[in-house]
Amino acid sequence: MRVFTRFVGAGLCAVVAACSSDTNGSNSNTTGSVMVRLTDAPSDQFQSAVVYVSQVSLQPGDANGSAVVISSAKTSFDLLTLQGGVTAVLAQNDVPTGSYSQVRLIVDSARVVLRSGMTFSDGTNTASLRVPSGSESGLKVNFSSPVVVTAGETVLLVDFDLSRSFVFQGPPSNPNSVSLKPVLHATAMNVAASISGTVTPVGSGATLYAISGTDTVQTAFANTATGAYTLAFLPPGNYVVAAKATGFQISLSTAITLGNSQVLTGVNLLLLP
């Protein structure tokens, strides 16, 4: 999930750094617990897609503040297991309370296996990939609005858009190669909202997109038996839902405004041939 926001890494601190206390930055005198969870938007191109993450940090709202490292443990996740609302713990630690503008990930590499029936032009179905900026300075994932960490627990969600992060070169069913250009979004779970509804015809196999401005924030597949879909983990804001399927015109919803933690249902779309 479009015109995408591209995330260019910036330098990360190697240790947890205390930041000056002000209304825009963090407060080194008190701490709060932060859990970062990972999820994935769906894709039908892969059998597995494993990413290797070696560091997770938060950037204070004060642009001059130092990044706060939440975890520097090397972990790996198969993104194909994190779909349909499933999440996994990416990192958890205590950090200074205060305002934070983004989460940063050091992504060392990835390994993908194409789905059955797909092969690369050399006859293989597996590729190992690296992310130069991701493994050096890190991938910046901006929050739609600053997240305030309090003395309690704050849960953040990073959405790794699998279908848009891996870019194929060559024919779709027999590509020459694939490159990794991560597309990620992040939100605080306590304000995350959702949109759900149905797509007709129910067997169209439609893909749904939650679009905010020029950025597609979330994608989902409609159930081929019922036509039902859910676009979950959306930051509050203004959206249009788009449905796209082979052999049909693109269908768009009316404008939608989501509030904090709002669960919006009944956004039904009709696809025309």
N, C-alpha and C positions, 0 to 999 in steps of 0.2 A: 504494500500500500504505500499515473498521478504525477503531479510535479512533487518531487520528494525533497525533504530537507536533508542536506548532506552534512554529516557530522565530521568536522576536522579536529583531530586530537590536539591537545595542548599539554604542556609538561605536567607530570604528576609527582607529588611528594613521595618519598620512600618511607616516611614514618608519619604517624598522626601528629599534626601540628596544631597547637592552640592558637585560636584567632582572637583578635581584639574584640572586646564586648561593645556592641552598638546595636542600633535597631535594625541594621541591614546585614550584619554578620553574625557569627556564632559567639557563644558565651563560654569561655573556658572554665568558668566557676561551677557550672552545672552540666549534667549530661543526660541524655535520653537514649533509649534503645531504638536502633534502626534495623529493620529487616528488609532486605532487597530480594524480591522474588522475580523469577523469570517465566515468561510465557511465550507462545509462538502463534503467529497467524498461519492459517493452513496453506498447504501446497500439495499438488498431486503429481509432482515431478520426481520425488525422491522416495527411496526406501528408508534411508536414514540420513541425518545431517548432524554431525557432532561438532560442536564448537568448544574450543579450549580457552578458558578465561583464567588469567593469572593475577588480576588485581581489580578491585572495585573501590571507588572512592566517591566522595561528595564534594562539590565546589560550593563554598559559601556564597550567599547573595552579594556580599561585598566583593567586587571584582578583584580587589587587591589581596583578599584573604587566601591563605594556603589551602590546598586540597586536603581533605581529611580521609585517610585510608580506612575503609571498613574491613577489608580482607585482602590479604596478599597470598592466600592459599590457592594453589593450582587446582582447578576443577574442570570437569567436562560435562556437557549436557547434550543428549540427543534431542534436537528440537522437535522431531516428529512425535515424541512422547508428551509434548507440552502444548497440545491443541484442545479445542473444545472446552476452554475454561480451566484446564489443568495448569498448575504452576509448580515451580520448584524453588527452594531457597538458594539464592545466589550468594548472599553474604549476610552476616548479622553481627552487630557490635554496638557498643556504647560510643556516642559521639557528642561533642559539645552542643548544647541546645542553641537554637537560632534559626535563621533563614538560609535555605540552600536553593541554588538555581539550577543545578544539573547533577546527574550522576555520570561517572566516567568508568569505562570498562577497558581493561587491557585484554584484547582478544589476540592470542598468539597465532592461532591457526584454526582450520576446520577440515573435516573429512566427510565427503558426501558419497553416497551410493545411490545411483539412479534407480528408479522404479523398474519393475519387470517390463521388458519390451523395449527399454531405452538403452542405448550404448553410445559411448563416444566414438568418434570416427576411427579411432585406433582399435576398436573392438572391446575395450574395457568398459566397466560401468562404475569405476571408483576413481575419485580424484582427491588429492590432498592440496589444500590451499593455504596461503598466508595473507595477512593483512598488514602491509608495511606500517601504515599510520596507526593501526589498531594495536600492534605489538610493541610500538615504540612510545608514542605520546598518548595513546588511548583514544577511544571513541567517546565523544561528548553527546550526551542525551539530555536535551533541555526539557525542563518541566514547563507546562503551559503557563503556570504561574508559580512563584516561589513556594517551596514547601517549608513549613515551620516545624522544626523538631522540638518537642516539649519534653518534660521530665518523664512522661510515660513512654509508650511504644508507638513508633511510626512505621507503617508498612508501605513500602514503595514497590511498584510493579514496573518492570522493563519488558516491553513487548518487542521481540525480535521477529521482524517480518520476513519469514523464510522465503516466500514466493517472490519477493522483490529484492532480497539481499544477494541471491545467487543469480548471476547474469550469464546466460548461455551465448556462445558464439557459434554460428552455423545453424543447420536445420534443427528444428525443435526436437525431433525424435532421434536424431543422430548428430548431436552437436560436436564441433571440433574441440571445444574446451568450455570451461566454466570459471568465472571469476567471482570473488567475494567482495561485495561493496555493501557493507551492513547498513540497513535501514531500521532504525529503532525509535521507539517512543516510550515515554515514562509518565507515570501519574501516581499520586498518592491514593492508596486503596480506600481510605475513609471518605473520599469524595468521588470515586470512580462511578460512572453511570453506565447504562446499557440501553440498546435499542433492539427490539425484536418484532417479528411479524412473519408473514408468509409471502412466497413468490408463486405466482401462477403463470404458466402451467407448472404443476408440482414436479414433473419429471424433467424440467429443463436443465437441471444441473447448474443453476445460476451461482455466480460469485457476487457477494454483496460488499460494498465499500462504504465506509463512513467517512465522508469528506468534509473537512473544515477549511474553508478558504481554498487554497491551492494544494493542500496537503491531505492525503488519504491517511487517516489515523488508525484505521482498523479494517480488516477484511474477514470474511466468513463465507463458508459454503452453505447453500440452502440444502436441506434434507431432500433427497430425491424421491422419498416416499410420501412426505407430507408437505414439502415446500417451506417448512419452518426454518427460521434462521435467528441467530442472536449475535449482535455486535457488542461485545463486552469490553470492560476495562477502559471506558472512554472518559477523558477529562471533561469536566463541565465546559459547555461552550455551544457554539452554533454549528449545525451540521446539515448536510444533505445526504440521503442514502441513495446509492446507485446500484442497480442490478444489471448484470451483464451475462449473457449466455450465447453460445454459438447458435447462429441461425435466427437470432432475435435482435430487435432494436434495444438500445440501452434505455432502461426505465429509471426515472428520477422521482424521489419523494418531494413533498413540499419542504420548505425550510423548517428545521427543528432546533429548538433551544433546550439544552439539557442543564438542569440544575445539579447541585451536589447530591450524589448518591441516587439520582433519579433512575427508576426502572420504567422505561417507556415501552409499551406494548402496542400492538395493532397497527404498526407501520407496514401495510401490505402493498405489494407492488405487482403490476400486471405487465408481462412481457408480450410484445406484439411481434409477429413474424417479420 
